[in-house]
Amino acid sequence: MYPVWPVVLSLIIAAFGFMIIVVMSWRMPGGFGPHNLRAVGIVFVGTLAALLGLRDDAGSATAAMGILGAIAGYLFGIKDK
């Protein structure tokens, strides 16, 4: 029988990430500016990284974590004019 805890933990992490994004968008006073978009992107990447960390397959998770790391590095590296 397949264990249930990875599915439950995945749903909890996804719900928490979705809740954080909803609260952030509700509290954004000026809409989606460059700083707010960066914050939402970091929360989204963190949620996806946590969900990928639950996978048993190490090869695909490592490649996906690398791509998510590149996206997070891009979001942190955006310079304001």
Backbone hydrogen bonds, N-H to C=O, Kabsch-Sander energy under -0.5 kcal/mol:
donor,donor_aa,acceptor,acceptor_aa,energy
7,V,4,V,-0.5
8,V,4,V,-2.1
9,L,5,W,-2.6
10,S,6,P,-2.2
11,L,7,V,-2.2
12,I,8,V,-2.2
13,I,9,L,-2.4
14,A,10,S,-2.6
15,A,11,L,-2.4
16,F,12,I,-2.4
17,G,13,I,-2.5
18,F,14,A,-2.4
19,M,15,A,-2.5
20,I,16,F,-2.3
21,I,17,G,-2.1
22,V,18,F,-2.3
23,V,19,M,-2.5
24,M,20,I,-2.6
25,S,21,I,-2.4
26,W,22,V,-1.9
27,R,23,V,-1.8
28,M,24,M,-0.6
31,G,28,M,-0.5
33,G,31,G,-1.2
37,L,33,G,-2.5
38,R,34,P,-1.6
39,A,35,H,-2.1
40,V,36,N,-2.4
41,G,37,L,-2.3
42,I,38,R,-2.3
43,V,39,A,-2.1
44,F,40,V,-2.4
45,V,41,G,-2.7
46,G,42,I,-2.5
47,T,43,V,-2.3
48,L,44,F,-2.4
49,A,45,V,-2.5
50,A,46,G,-2.1
51,L,47,T,-2.2
52,L,48,L,-2.4
53,G,49,A,-1.6
54,L,51,L,-1.0
55,R,52,L,-1.3
58,A,56,D,-0.7
61,A,57,D,-1.3
62,T,58,A,-2.0
63,A,59,G,-1.6
64,A,60,S,-2.3
65,M,61,A,-2.4
66,G,62,T,-1.8
67,I,63,A,-1.9
68,L,64,A,-2.5
69,G,65,M,-2.4
70,A,66,G,-1.9
71,I,67,I,-2.0
72,A,68,L,-2.6
73,G,69,G,-2.5
74,Y,70,A,-2.0
75,L,71,I,-2.4
76,F,72,A,-2.4
77,G,73,G,-1.6
78,I,74,Y,-0.5
78,I,75,L,-0.6
